[in-house]
Amino acid sequence: MGLKELVRKHIDQYFEELDGEIPQGLYDLVVGQVEHALLEAALHQSNNNQSKAAEMLGISRGTLRTRMKLFGLLS
C-alpha cells in the first residue's frame, strides 16, 4: 500500500470516528499533522542532522528550522 492510500485510509477512519459531525478546518488540520510527522520522520532518519533532513525533504536548512520552530521541534 502506497503513502497516498495509507493517508486516505486514515482520513476515512477519521470521518468514521466523527460519526456524521462536519469537521471545520480539515485542510489545515491534515496538512499540519502530516507536515509535523514528516519533519519528525526525516529528523529521525537523519539522526537529527538538519542538513541531511532538509536535503531528504527537498527544502533548505533554513526552511526546515523555521518549520521545526513552528511545530516545537527546535529547542
PQR file of N, CA, C, O and H, with PARSE charges and radii, in Angstrom:
ATOM      1  N   MET A   1       0.863  -1.177   0.000 -0.4000 1.5000
ATOM      2  CA  MET A   1       0.000   0.000   0.000 -0.0000 2.0000
ATOM      3  C   MET A   1       0.903   1.232   0.000  0.5500 1.7000
ATOM      4  O   MET A   1       1.839   1.327   0.794 -0.5500 1.4000
ATOM      5  N   GLY A   2       0.612   2.167  -0.893 -0.4000 1.5000
ATOM      6  CA  GLY A   2       1.406   3.379  -1.008 -0.0000 2.0000
ATOM      7  C   GLY A   2       1.014   4.422   0.033  0.5500 1.7000
ATOM      8  O   GLY A   2       0.017   4.277   0.740 -0.5500 1.4000
ATOM      9  H   GLY A   2      -0.148   2.089  -1.538  0.4000 1.0000
ATOM     10  N   LEU A   3       1.816   5.464   0.106 -0.4000 1.5000
ATOM     11  CA  LEU A   3       1.589   6.533   1.073 -0.0000 2.0000
ATOM     12  C   LEU A   3       0.219   7.184   0.885  0.5500 1.7000
ATOM     13  O   LEU A   3      -0.500   7.427   1.854 -0.5500 1.4000
ATOM     14  H   LEU A   3       2.626   5.582  -0.469  0.4000 1.0000
ATOM     15  N   LYS A   4      -0.134   7.460  -0.363 -0.4000 1.5000
ATOM     16  CA  LYS A   4      -1.424   8.087  -0.652 -0.0000 2.0000
ATOM     17  C   LYS A   4      -2.576   7.235  -0.107  0.5500 1.7000
ATOM     18  O   LYS A   4      -3.516   7.758   0.492 -0.5500 1.4000
ATOM     19  H   LYS A   4       0.450   7.262  -1.151  0.4000 1.0000
ATOM     20  N   GLU A   5      -2.490   5.930  -0.321 -0.4000 1.5000
ATOM     21  CA  GLU A   5      -3.542   5.028   0.135 -0.0000 2.0000
ATOM     22  C   GLU A   5      -3.599   4.967   1.663  0.5500 1.7000
ATOM     23  O   GLU A   5      -4.681   4.891   2.245 -0.5500 1.4000
ATOM     24  H   GLU A   5      -1.727   5.506  -0.808  0.4000 1.0000
ATOM     25  N   LEU A   6      -2.440   4.999   2.303 -0.4000 1.5000
ATOM     26  CA  LEU A   6      -2.411   4.989   3.764 -0.0000 2.0000
ATOM     27  C   LEU A   6      -3.036   6.257   4.342  0.5500 1.7000
ATOM     28  O   LEU A   6      -3.798   6.201   5.308 -0.5500 1.4000
ATOM     29  H   LEU A   6      -1.561   5.060   1.830  0.4000 1.0000
ATOM     30  N   VAL A   7      -2.706   7.394   3.742 -0.4000 1.5000
ATOM     31  CA  VAL A   7      -3.279   8.659   4.210 -0.0000 2.0000
ATOM     32  C   VAL A   7      -4.790   8.636   4.018  0.5500 1.7000
ATOM     33  O   VAL A   7      -5.538   9.018   4.917 -0.5500 1.4000
ATOM     34  H   VAL A   7      -2.088   7.440   2.958  0.4000 1.0000
ATOM     35  N   ARG A   8      -5.236   8.193   2.858 -0.4000 1.5000
ATOM     36  CA  ARG A   8      -6.675   8.124   2.572 -0.0000 2.0000
ATOM     37  C   ARG A   8      -7.391   7.224   3.568  0.5500 1.7000
ATOM     38  O   ARG A   8      -8.471   7.556   4.055 -0.5500 1.4000
ATOM     39  H   ARG A   8      -4.628   7.882   2.127  0.4000 1.0000
ATOM     40  N   LYS A   9      -6.782   6.083   3.865 -0.4000 1.5000
ATOM     41  CA  LYS A   9      -7.369   5.137   4.813 -0.0000 2.0000
ATOM     42  C   LYS A   9      -7.565   5.807   6.179  0.5500 1.7000
ATOM     43  O   LYS A   9      -8.609   5.636   6.808 -0.5500 1.4000
ATOM     44  H   LYS A   9      -5.905   5.813   3.469  0.4000 1.0000
ATOM     45  N   HIS A  10      -6.580   6.555   6.629 -0.4000 1.5000
ATOM     46  CA  HIS A  10      -6.669   7.188   7.938 -0.0000 2.0000
ATOM     47  C   HIS A  10      -7.638   8.371   7.945  0.5500 1.7000
ATOM     48  O   HIS A  10      -8.300   8.632   8.949 -0.5500 1.4000
ATOM     49  H   HIS A  10      -5.732   6.693   6.117  0.4000 1.0000
ATOM     50  N   ILE A  11      -7.714   9.073   6.835 -0.4000 1.5000
ATOM     51  CA  ILE A  11      -8.700  10.159   6.747 -0.0000 2.0000
ATOM     52  C   ILE A  11     -10.119   9.589   6.756  0.5500 1.7000
ATOM     53  O   ILE A  11     -11.005  10.136   7.413 -0.5500 1.4000
ATOM     54  H   ILE A  11      -7.176   8.861   6.020  0.4000 1.0000
ATOM     55  N   ASP A  12     -10.332   8.500   6.033 -0.4000 1.5000
ATOM     56  CA  ASP A  12     -11.641   7.843   6.059 -0.0000 2.0000
ATOM     57  C   ASP A  12     -11.987   7.388   7.472  0.5500 1.7000
ATOM     58  O   ASP A  12     -13.129   7.524   7.910 -0.5500 1.4000
ATOM     59  H   ASP A  12      -9.612   8.056   5.500  0.4000 1.0000
ATOM     60  N   GLN A  13     -11.002   6.848   8.183 -0.4000 1.5000
ATOM     61  CA  GLN A  13     -11.210   6.416   9.569 -0.0000 2.0000
ATOM     62  C   GLN A  13     -11.555   7.616  10.449  0.5500 1.7000
ATOM     63  O   GLN A  13     -12.415   7.513  11.324 -0.5500 1.4000
ATOM     64  H   GLN A  13     -10.074   6.737   7.827  0.4000 1.0000
ATOM     65  N   TYR A  14     -10.900   8.740  10.229 -0.4000 1.5000
ATOM     66  CA  TYR A  14     -11.184   9.962  10.981 -0.0000 2.0000
ATOM     67  C   TYR A  14     -12.645  10.379  10.785  0.5500 1.7000
ATOM     68  O   TYR A  14     -13.334  10.722  11.745 -0.5500 1.4000
ATOM     69  H   TYR A  14     -10.201   8.824   9.518  0.4000 1.0000
ATOM     70  N   PHE A  15     -13.107  10.347   9.531 -0.4000 1.5000
ATOM     71  CA  PHE A  15     -14.503  10.685   9.251 -0.0000 2.0000
ATOM     72  C   PHE A  15     -15.469   9.722   9.948  0.5500 1.7000
ATOM     73  O   PHE A  15     -16.501  10.145  10.468 -0.5500 1.4000
ATOM     74  H   PHE A  15     -12.547  10.068   8.751  0.4000 1.0000
ATOM     75  N   GLU A  16     -15.134   8.437   9.959 -0.4000 1.5000
ATOM     76  CA  GLU A  16     -15.977   7.457  10.641 -0.0000 2.0000
ATOM     77  C   GLU A  16     -16.075   7.773  12.129  0.5500 1.7000
ATOM     78  O   GLU A  16     -17.151   7.674  12.718 -0.5500 1.4000
ATOM     79  H   GLU A  16     -14.295   8.094   9.537  0.4000 1.0000
ATOM     80  N   GLU A  17     -14.960   8.150  12.731 -0.4000 1.5000
ATOM     81  CA  GLU A  17     -14.944   8.465  14.161 -0.0000 2.0000
ATOM     82  C   GLU A  17     -15.734   9.736  14.471  0.5500 1.7000
ATOM     83  O   GLU A  17     -16.211   9.908  15.593 -0.5500 1.4000
ATOM     84  H   GLU A  17     -14.086   8.231  12.253  0.4000 1.0000
ATOM     85  N   LEU A  18     -15.875  10.626  13.487 -0.4000 1.5000
ATOM     86  CA  LEU A  18     -16.670  11.842  13.688 -0.0000 2.0000
ATOM     87  C   LEU A  18     -18.165  11.533  13.732  0.5500 1.7000
ATOM     88  O   LEU A  18     -18.964  12.326  14.232 -0.5500 1.4000
ATOM     89  H   LEU A  18     -15.487  10.486  12.576  0.4000 1.0000
ATOM     90  N   ASP A  19     -18.526  10.367  13.200 -0.4000 1.5000
ATOM     91  CA  ASP A  19     -19.913   9.889  13.253 -0.0000 2.0000
ATOM     92  C   ASP A  19     -20.910  10.916  12.720  0.5500 1.7000
ATOM     93  O   ASP A  19     -21.915  11.218  13.363 -0.5500 1.4000
ATOM     94  H   ASP A  19     -17.877   9.723  12.794  0.4000 1.0000
ATOM     95  N   GLY A  20     -20.611  11.448  11.527 -0.4000 1.5000
ATOM     96  CA  GLY A  20     -21.529  12.384  10.878 -0.0000 2.0000
ATOM     97  C   GLY A  20     -21.289  13.843  11.204  0.5500 1.7000
ATOM     98  O   GLY A  20     -21.833  14.718  10.532 -0.5500 1.4000
ATOM     99  H   GLY A  20     -19.794  11.203  11.005  0.4000 1.0000
ATOM    100  N   GLU A  21     -20.484  14.128  12.223 -0.4000 1.5000
ATOM    101  CA  GLU A  21     -20.160  15.519  12.555 -0.0000 2.0000
ATOM    102  C   GLU A  21     -19.314  16.108  11.432  0.5500 1.7000
ATOM    103  O   GLU A  21     -18.425  15.439  10.905 -0.5500 1.4000
ATOM    104  H   GLU A  21     -20.042  13.417  12.769  0.4000 1.0000
ATOM    105  N   ILE A  22     -19.585  17.351  11.068 -0.4000 1.5000
ATOM    106  CA  ILE A  22     -18.846  18.004   9.995 -0.0000 2.0000
ATOM    107  C   ILE A  22     -17.631  18.727  10.589  0.5500 1.7000
ATOM    108  O   ILE A  22     -17.790  19.633  11.407 -0.5500 1.4000
ATOM    109  H   ILE A  22     -20.307  17.895  11.497  0.4000 1.0000
ATOM    110  N   PRO A  23     -16.419  18.329  10.182 -0.5600 1.5000
ATOM    111  CA  PRO A  23     -15.220  18.968  10.736  0.2800 2.0000
ATOM    112  C   PRO A  23     -15.017  20.369  10.161  0.5500 1.7000
ATOM    113  O   PRO A  23     -15.461  20.662   9.050 -0.5500 1.4000
ATOM    114  N   GLN A  24     -14.362  21.207  10.904 -0.4000 1.5000
ATOM    115  CA  GLN A  24     -14.013  22.558  10.463 -0.0000 2.0000
ATOM    116  C   GLN A  24     -12.496  22.636  10.297  0.5500 1.7000
ATOM    117  O   GLN A  24     -11.755  22.090  11.115 -0.5500 1.4000
ATOM    118  H   GLN A  24     -14.002  20.969  11.806  0.4000 1.0000
ATOM    119  N   GLY A  25     -12.039  23.298   9.265 -0.4000 1.5000
ATOM    120  CA  GLY A  25     -10.603  23.497   9.073 -0.0000 2.0000
ATOM    121  C   GLY A  25      -9.848  22.218   8.808  0.5500 1.7000
ATOM    122  O   GLY A  25      -8.692  22.078   9.208 -0.5500 1.4000
ATOM    123  H   GLY A  25     -12.640  23.742   8.601  0.4000 1.0000
ATOM    124  N   LEU A  26     -10.493  21.284   8.137 -0.4000 1.5000
ATOM    125  CA  LEU A  26      -9.897  19.969   7.912 -0.0000 2.0000
ATOM    126  C   LEU A  26      -8.597  20.045   7.110  0.5500 1.7000
ATOM    127  O   LEU A  26      -7.641  19.327   7.404 -0.5500 1.4000
ATOM    128  H   LEU A  26     -11.432  21.398   7.812  0.4000 1.0000
ATOM    129  N   TYR A  27      -8.562  20.902   6.114 -0.4000 1.5000
ATOM    130  CA  TYR A  27      -7.353  21.007   5.281 -0.0000 2.0000
ATOM    131  C   TYR A  27      -6.149  21.386   6.139  0.5500 1.7000
ATOM    132  O   TYR A  27      -5.119  20.714   6.097 -0.5500 1.4000
ATOM    133  H   TYR A  27      -9.338  21.486   5.875  0.4000 1.0000
ATOM    134  N   ASP A  28      -6.278  22.461   6.916 -0.4000 1.5000
ATOM    135  CA  ASP A  28      -5.161  22.908   7.752 -0.0000 2.0000
ATOM    136  C   ASP A  28      -4.791  21.858   8.794  0.5500 1.7000
ATOM    137  O   ASP A  28      -3.613  21.662   9.092 -0.5500 1.4000
ATOM    138  H   ASP A  28      -7.115  23.007   6.950  0.4000 1.0000
ATOM    139  N   LEU A  29      -5.793  21.187   9.345 -0.4000 1.5000
ATOM    140  CA  LEU A  29      -5.541  20.132  10.324 -0.0000 2.0000
ATOM    141  C   LEU A  29      -4.698  19.010   9.716  0.5500 1.7000
ATOM    142  O   LEU A  29      -3.684  18.607  10.286 -0.5500 1.4000
ATOM    143  H   LEU A  29      -6.750  21.346   9.103  0.4000 1.0000
ATOM    144  N   VAL A  30      -5.121  18.515   8.564 -0.4000 1.5000
ATOM    145  CA  VAL A  30      -4.423  17.391   7.929 -0.0000 2.0000
ATOM    146  C   VAL A  30      -3.028  17.802   7.481  0.5500 1.7000
ATOM    147  O   VAL A  30      -2.060  17.088   7.742 -0.5500 1.4000
ATOM    148  H   VAL A  30      -5.945  18.842   8.101  0.4000 1.0000
ATOM    149  N   VAL A  31      -2.915  18.933   6.815 -0.4000 1.5000
ATOM    150  CA  VAL A  31      -1.600  19.371   6.328 -0.0000 2.0000
ATOM    151  C   VAL A  31      -0.639  19.586   7.498  0.5500 1.7000
ATOM    152  O   VAL A  31       0.524  19.190   7.425 -0.5500 1.4000
ATOM    153  H   VAL A  31      -3.701  19.512   6.603  0.4000 1.0000
ATOM    154  N   GLY A  32      -1.110  20.200   8.557 -0.4000 1.5000
ATOM    155  CA  GLY A  32      -0.268  20.423   9.728 -0.0000 2.0000
ATOM    156  C   GLY A  32       0.183  19.133  10.378  0.5500 1.7000
ATOM    157  O   GLY A  32       1.350  18.990  10.742 -0.5500 1.4000
ATOM    158  H   GLY A  32      -2.055  20.522   8.616  0.4000 1.0000
ATOM    159  N   GLN A  33      -0.741  18.187  10.528 -0.4000 1.5000
ATOM    160  CA  GLN A  33      -0.400  16.903  11.146 -0.0000 2.0000
ATOM    161  C   GLN A  33       0.588  16.119  10.285  0.5500 1.7000
ATOM    162  O   GLN A  33       1.533  15.520  10.799 -0.5500 1.4000
ATOM    163  H   GLN A  33      -1.690  18.303  10.232  0.4000 1.0000
ATOM    164  N   VAL A  34       0.365  16.129   8.988 -0.4000 1.5000
ATOM    165  CA  VAL A  34       1.254  15.390   8.080 -0.0000 2.0000
ATOM    166  C   VAL A  34       2.635  16.041   8.054  0.5500 1.7000
ATOM    167  O   VAL A  34       3.651  15.346   8.094 -0.5500 1.4000
ATOM    168  H   VAL A  34      -0.402  16.616   8.571  0.4000 1.0000
ATOM    169  N   GLU A  35       2.677  17.367   7.988 -0.4000 1.5000
ATOM    170  CA  GLU A  35       3.972  18.053   7.955 -0.0000 2.0000
ATOM    171  C   GLU A  35       4.753  17.792   9.235  0.5500 1.7000
ATOM    172  O   GLU A  35       5.955  17.529   9.183 -0.5500 1.4000
ATOM    173  H   GLU A  35       1.852  17.932   7.956  0.4000 1.0000
ATOM    174  N   HIS A  36       4.087  17.861  10.378 -0.4000 1.5000
ATOM    175  CA  HIS A  36       4.756  17.610  11.650 -0.0000 2.0000
ATOM    176  C   HIS A  36       5.358  16.202  11.672  0.5500 1.7000
ATOM    177  O   HIS A  36       6.523  16.022  12.030 -0.5500 1.4000
ATOM    178  H   HIS A  36       3.111  18.075  10.420  0.4000 1.0000
ATOM    179  N   ALA A  37       4.561  15.217  11.291 -0.4000 1.5000
ATOM    180  CA  ALA A  37       5.026  13.833  11.258 -0.0000 2.0000
ATOM    181  C   ALA A  37       6.170  13.658  10.254  0.5500 1.7000
ATOM    182  O   ALA A  37       7.121  12.922  10.517 -0.5500 1.4000
ATOM    183  H   ALA A  37       3.615  15.363  11.001  0.4000 1.0000
ATOM    184  N   LEU A  38       6.077  14.326   9.121 -0.4000 1.5000
ATOM    185  CA  LEU A  38       7.112  14.238   8.094 -0.0000 2.0000
ATOM    186  C   LEU A  38       8.438  14.805   8.598  0.5500 1.7000
ATOM    187  O   LEU A  38       9.491  14.207   8.376 -0.5500 1.4000
ATOM    188  H   LEU A  38       5.304  14.924   8.908  0.4000 1.0000
ATOM    189  N   LEU A  39       8.391  15.941   9.266 -0.4000 1.5000
ATOM    190  CA  LEU A  39       9.609  16.536   9.820 -0.0000 2.0000
ATOM    191  C   LEU A  39      10.221  15.613  10.872  0.5500 1.7000
ATOM    192  O   LEU A  39      11.432  15.393  10.877 -0.5500 1.4000
ATOM    193  H   LEU A  39       7.536  16.426   9.445  0.4000 1.0000
ATOM    194  N   GLU A  40       9.389  15.077  11.758 -0.4000 1.5000
ATOM    195  CA  GLU A  40       9.895  14.163  12.779 -0.0000 2.0000
ATOM    196  C   GLU A  40      10.554  12.930  12.148  0.5500 1.7000
ATOM    197  O   GLU A  40      11.620  12.497  12.586 -0.5500 1.4000
ATOM    198  H   GLU A  40       8.405  15.256  11.753  0.4000 1.0000
ATOM    199  N   ALA A  41       9.922  12.382  11.136 -0.4000 1.5000
ATOM    200  CA  ALA A  41      10.462  11.186  10.480 -0.0000 2.0000
ATOM    201  C   ALA A  41      11.786  11.489   9.785  0.5500 1.7000
ATOM    202  O   ALA A  41      12.731  10.706   9.887 -0.5500 1.4000
ATOM    203  H   ALA A  41       9.056  12.734  10.780  0.4000 1.0000
ATOM    204  N   ALA A  42      11.864  12.615   9.081 -0.4000 1.5000
ATOM    205  CA  ALA A  42      13.102  12.976   8.385 -0.0000 2.0000
ATOM    206  C   ALA A  42      14.228  13.218   9.385  0.5500 1.7000
ATOM    207  O   ALA A  42      15.365  12.807   9.156 -0.5500 1.4000
ATOM    208  H   ALA A  42      11.097  13.251   8.998  0.4000 1.0000
ATOM    209  N   LEU A  43      13.915  13.878  10.477 -0.4000 1.5000
ATOM    210  CA  LEU A  43      14.935  14.114  11.502 -0.0000 2.0000
ATOM    211  C   LEU A  43      15.388  12.800  12.132  0.5500 1.7000
ATOM    212  O   LEU A  43      16.577  12.610  12.385 -0.5500 1.4000
ATOM    213  H   LEU A  43      12.991  14.212  10.663  0.4000 1.0000
ATOM    214  N   HIS A  44      14.460  11.910  12.380 -0.4000 1.5000
ATOM    215  CA  HIS A  44      14.808  10.599  12.943 -0.0000 2.0000
ATOM    216  C   HIS A  44      15.697   9.816  11.973  0.5500 1.7000
ATOM    217  O   HIS A  44      16.716   9.254  12.374 -0.5500 1.4000
ATOM    218  H   HIS A  44      13.494  12.064  12.174  0.4000 1.0000
ATOM    219  N   GLN A  45      15.307   9.783  10.700 -0.4000 1.5000
ATOM    220  CA  GLN A  45      16.063   9.025   9.693 -0.0000 2.0000
ATOM    221  C   GLN A  45      17.463   9.595   9.481  0.5500 1.7000
ATOM    222  O   GLN A  45      18.383   8.872   9.099 -0.5500 1.4000
ATOM    223  H   GLN A  45      14.479  10.239  10.374  0.4000 1.0000
ATOM    224  N   SER A  46      17.618  10.898   9.732 -0.4000 1.5000
ATOM    225  CA  SER A  46      18.924  11.547   9.536 -0.0000 2.0000
ATOM    226  C   SER A  46      19.694  11.672  10.850  0.5500 1.7000
ATOM    227  O   SER A  46      20.695  12.385  10.918 -0.5500 1.4000
ATOM    228  H   SER A  46      16.871  11.485  10.043  0.4000 1.0000
ATOM    229  N   ASN A  47      19.229  10.982  11.894 -0.4000 1.5000
ATOM    230  CA  ASN A  47      19.854  11.078  13.221 -0.0000 2.0000
ATOM    231  C   ASN A  47      19.946  12.522  13.695  0.5500 1.7000
ATOM    232  O   ASN A  47      20.956  12.941  14.261 -0.5500 1.4000
ATOM    233  H   ASN A  47      18.415  10.403  11.839  0.4000 1.0000
ATOM    234  N   ASN A  48      18.879  13.276  13.456 -0.4000 1.5000
ATOM    235  CA  ASN A  48      18.753  14.684  13.843 -0.0000 2.0000
ATOM    236  C   ASN A  48      19.762  15.609  13.157  0.5500 1.7000
ATOM    237  O   ASN A  48      20.043  16.701  13.650 -0.5500 1.4000
ATOM    238  H   ASN A  48      18.058  12.936  12.996  0.4000 1.0000
ATOM    239  N   ASN A  49      20.302  15.171  12.025 -0.4000 1.5000
ATOM    240  CA  ASN A  49      21.171  16.028  11.232 -0.0000 2.0000
ATOM    241  C   ASN A  49      20.265  16.895  10.346  0.5500 1.7000
ATOM    242  O   ASN A  49      19.664  16.413   9.387 -0.5500 1.4000
ATOM    243  H   ASN A  49      20.074  14.283  11.624  0.4000 1.0000
ATOM    244  N   GLN A  50      20.185  18.174  10.689 -0.4000 1.5000
ATOM    245  CA  GLN A  50      19.256  19.063   9.997 -0.0000 2.0000
ATOM    246  C   GLN A  50      19.591  19.228   8.527  0.5500 1.7000
ATOM    247  O   GLN A  50      18.687  19.305   7.696 -0.5500 1.4000
ATOM    248  H   GLN A  50      20.674  18.566  11.469  0.4000 1.0000
ATOM    249  N   SER A  51      20.860  19.283   8.191 -0.4000 1.5000
ATOM    250  CA  SER A  51      21.243  19.431   6.781 -0.0000 2.0000
ATOM    251  C   SER A  51      20.795  18.216   5.968  0.5500 1.7000
ATOM    252  O   SER A  51      20.270  18.358   4.864 -0.5500 1.4000
ATOM    253  H   SER A  51      21.595  19.221   8.866  0.4000 1.0000
ATOM    254  N   LYS A  52      21.007  17.025   6.520 -0.4000 1.5000
ATOM    255  CA  LYS A  52      20.594  15.805   5.820 -0.0000 2.0000
ATOM    256  C   LYS A  52      19.075  15.714   5.737  0.5500 1.7000
ATOM    257  O   LYS A  52      18.530  15.315   4.708 -0.5500 1.4000
ATOM    258  H   LYS A  52      21.433  16.909   7.417  0.4000 1.0000
ATOM    259  N   ALA A  53      18.393  16.081   6.816 -0.4000 1.5000
ATOM    260  CA  ALA A  53      16.926  16.040   6.809 -0.0000 2.0000
ATOM    261  C   ALA A  53      16.373  17.007   5.768  0.5500 1.7000
ATOM    262  O   ALA A  53      15.446  16.670   5.031 -0.5500 1.4000
ATOM    263  H   ALA A  53      18.836  16.405   7.652  0.4000 1.0000
ATOM    264  N   ALA A  54      16.941  18.206   5.710 -0.4000 1.5000
ATOM    265  CA  ALA A  54      16.491  19.201   4.731 -0.0000 2.0000
ATOM    266  C   ALA A  54      16.707  18.692   3.309  0.5500 1.7000
ATOM    267  O   ALA A  54      15.842  18.849   2.447 -0.5500 1.4000
ATOM    268  H   ALA A  54      17.694  18.480   6.308  0.4000 1.0000
ATOM    269  N   GLU A  55      17.864  18.085   3.073 -0.4000 1.5000
ATOM    270  CA  GLU A  55      18.152  17.536   1.740 -0.0000 2.0000
ATOM    271  C   GLU A  55      17.151  16.432   1.397  0.5500 1.7000
ATOM    272  O   GLU A  55      16.645  16.367   0.277 -0.5500 1.4000
ATOM    273  H   GLU A  55      18.566  17.957   3.773  0.4000 1.0000
ATOM    274  N   MET A  56      16.874  15.577   2.363 -0.4000 1.5000
ATOM    275  CA  MET A  56      15.920  14.491   2.170 -0.0000 2.0000
ATOM    276  C   MET A  56      14.538  15.041   1.797  0.5500 1.7000
ATOM    277  O   MET A  56      13.842  14.478   0.953 -0.5500 1.4000
ATOM    278  H   MET A  56      17.285  15.631   3.274  0.4000 1.0000
ATOM    279  N   LEU A  57      14.156  16.149   2.440 -0.4000 1.5000
ATOM    280  CA  LEU A  57      12.842  16.752   2.220 -0.0000 2.0000
ATOM    281  C   LEU A  57      12.790  17.639   0.978  0.5500 1.7000
ATOM    282  O   LEU A  57      11.707  17.973   0.497 -0.5500 1.4000
ATOM    283  H   LEU A  57      14.722  16.606   3.126  0.4000 1.0000
ATOM    284  N   GLY A  58      13.960  18.022   0.458 -0.4000 1.5000
ATOM    285  CA  GLY A  58      13.994  18.900  -0.706 -0.0000 2.0000
ATOM    286  C   GLY A  58      13.727  20.357  -0.357  0.5500 1.7000
ATOM    287  O   GLY A  58      13.199  21.113  -1.173 -0.5500 1.4000
ATOM    288  H   GLY A  58      14.840  17.751   0.849  0.4000 1.0000
ATOM    289  N   ILE A  59      14.096  20.747   0.866 -0.4000 1.5000
ATOM    290  CA  ILE A  59      13.936  22.130   1.311 -0.0000 2.0000
ATOM    291  C   ILE A  59      15.265  22.622   1.867  0.5500 1.7000
ATOM    292  O   ILE A  59      16.169  21.826   2.119 -0.5500 1.4000
ATOM    293  H   ILE A  59      14.525  20.133   1.529  0.4000 1.0000
ATOM    294  N   SER A  60      15.383  23.926   2.056 -0.4000 1.5000
ATOM    295  CA  SER A  60      16.615  24.456   2.621 -0.0000 2.0000
ATOM    296  C   SER A  60      16.669  24.184   4.121  0.5500 1.7000
ATOM    297  O   SER A  60      15.641  23.938   4.753 -0.5500 1.4000
ATOM    298  H   SER A  60      14.648  24.572   1.851  0.4000 1.0000
ATOM    299  N   ARG A  61      17.856  24.228   4.676 -0.4000 1.5000
ATOM    300  CA  ARG A  61      18.010  24.031   6.116 -0.0000 2.0000
ATOM    301  C   ARG A  61      17.284  25.136   6.880  0.5500 1.7000
ATOM    302  O   ARG A  61      16.698  24.886   7.933 -0.5500 1.4000
ATOM    303  H   ARG A  61      18.691  24.428   4.163  0.4000 1.0000
ATOM    304  N   GLY A  62      17.323  26.355   6.349 -0.4000 1.5000
ATOM    305  CA  GLY A  62      16.626  27.472   6.983 -0.0000 2.0000
ATOM    306  C   GLY A  62      15.124  27.244   7.034  0.5500 1.7000
ATOM    307  O   GLY A  62      14.478  27.512   8.047 -0.5500 1.4000
ATOM    308  H   GLY A  62      17.798  26.559   5.493  0.4000 1.0000
ATOM    309  N   THR A  63      14.576  26.747   5.936 -0.4000 1.5000
ATOM    310  CA  THR A  63      13.140  26.439   5.911 -0.0000 2.0000
ATOM    311  C   THR A  63      12.822  25.327   6.896  0.5500 1.7000
ATOM    312  O   THR A  63      11.814  25.385   7.600 -0.5500 1.4000
ATOM    313  H   THR A  63      15.101  26.529   5.114  0.4000 1.0000
ATOM    314  N   LEU A  64      13.673  24.321   6.946 -0.4000 1.5000
ATOM    315  CA  LEU A  64      13.467  23.233   7.902 -0.0000 2.0000
ATOM    316  C   LEU A  64      13.439  23.783   9.329  0.5500 1.7000
ATOM    317  O   LEU A  64      12.558  23.431  10.113 -0.5500 1.4000
ATOM    318  H   LEU A  64      14.492  24.274   6.374  0.4000 1.0000
ATOM    319  N   ARG A  65      14.393  24.639   9.664 -0.4000 1.5000
ATOM    320  CA  ARG A  65      14.454  25.202  11.009 -0.0000 2.0000
ATOM    321  C   ARG A  65      13.215  26.054  11.317  0.5500 1.7000
ATOM    322  O   ARG A  65      12.690  26.012  12.430 -0.5500 1.4000
ATOM    323  H   ARG A  65      15.108  24.926   9.027  0.4000 1.0000
ATOM    324  N   THR A  66      12.760  26.814  10.340 -0.4000 1.5000
ATOM    325  CA  THR A  66      11.549  27.620  10.528 -0.0000 2.0000
ATOM    326  C   THR A  66      10.352  26.714  10.825  0.5500 1.7000
ATOM    327  O   THR A  66       9.571  26.988  11.737 -0.5500 1.4000
ATOM    328  H   THR A  66      13.187  26.847   9.436  0.4000 1.0000
ATOM    329  N   ARG A  67      10.212  25.637  10.052 -0.4000 1.5000
ATOM    330  CA  ARG A  67       9.103  24.713  10.247 -0.0000 2.0000
ATOM    331  C   ARG A  67       9.252  23.958  11.574  0.5500 1.7000
ATOM    332  O   ARG A  67       8.257  23.686  12.246 -0.5500 1.4000
ATOM    333  H   ARG A  67      10.846  25.415   9.311  0.4000 1.0000
ATOM    334  N   MET A  68      10.485  23.621  11.950 -0.4000 1.5000
ATOM    335  CA  MET A  68      10.725  22.951  13.229 -0.0000 2.0000
ATOM    336  C   MET A  68      10.282  23.849  14.385  0.5500 1.7000
ATOM    337  O   MET A  68       9.661  23.376  15.336 -0.5500 1.4000
ATOM    338  H   MET A  68      11.293  23.842  11.404  0.4000 1.0000
ATOM    339  N   LYS A  69      10.599  25.137  14.305 -0.4000 1.5000
ATOM    340  CA  LYS A  69      10.184  26.083  15.351 -0.0000 2.0000
ATOM    341  C   LYS A  69       8.664  26.126  15.447  0.5500 1.7000
ATOM    342  O   LYS A  69       8.107  26.124  16.545 -0.5500 1.4000
ATOM    343  H   LYS A  69      11.104  25.522  13.532  0.4000 1.0000
ATOM    344  N   LEU A  70       7.999  26.164  14.306 -0.4000 1.5000
ATOM    345  CA  LEU A  70       6.542  26.215  14.274 -0.0000 2.0000
ATOM    346  C   LEU A  70       5.916  25.027  15.010  0.5500 1.7000
ATOM    347  O   LEU A  70       4.899  25.180  15.688 -0.5500 1.4000
ATOM    348  H   LEU A  70       8.451  26.166  13.415  0.4000 1.0000
ATOM    349  N   PHE A  71       6.518  23.853  14.878 -0.4000 1.5000
ATOM    350  CA  PHE A  71       5.972  22.644  15.468 -0.0000 2.0000
ATOM    351  C   PHE A  71       6.615  22.282  16.810  0.5500 1.7000
ATOM    352  O   PHE A  71       6.366  21.206  17.353 -0.5500 1.4000
ATOM    353  H   PHE A  71       7.343  23.729  14.328  0.4000 1.0000
ATOM    354  N   GLY A  72       7.445  23.190  17.339 -0.4000 1.5000
ATOM    355  CA  GLY A  72       8.059  22.949  18.637 -0.0000 2.0000
ATOM    356  C   GLY A  72       9.108  21.856  18.618  0.5500 1.7000
ATOM    357  O   GLY A  72       9.324  21.187  19.628 -0.5500 1.4000
ATOM    358  H   GLY A  72       7.647  24.064  16.898  0.4000 1.0000
ATOM    359  N   LEU A  73       9.759  21.668  17.487 -0.4000 1.5000
ATOM    360  CA  LEU A  73      10.781  20.625  17.359 -0.0000 2.0000
ATOM    361  C   LEU A  73      12.199  21.174  17.526  0.5500 1.7000
ATOM    362  O   LEU A  73      13.174  20.427  17.442 -0.5500 1.4000
ATOM    363  H   LEU A  73       9.584  22.211  16.667  0.4000 1.0000
ATOM    364  N   LEU A  74      12.304  22.458  17.758 -0.4000 1.5000
ATOM    365  CA  LEU A  74      13.611  23.104  17.890 -0.0000 2.0000
ATOM    366  C   LEU A  74      13.685  23.733  19.263  0.5500 1.7000
ATOM    367  O   LEU A  74      12.861  24.573  19.624 -0.5500 1.4000
ATOM    368  H   LEU A  74      11.512  23.065  17.826  0.4000 1.0000
ATOM    369  N   SER A  75      14.674  23.321  20.018 -0.4000 1.5000
ATOM    370  CA  SER A  75      14.785  23.871  21.375 -0.0000 2.0000
ATOM    371  C   SER A  75      15.600  25.142  21.418  0.5500 1.7000
ATOM    372  O   SER A  75      15.782  25.722  22.488 -0.5500 1.4000
ATOM    373  H   SER A  75      15.344  22.639  19.725  0.4000 1.0000
TER
END
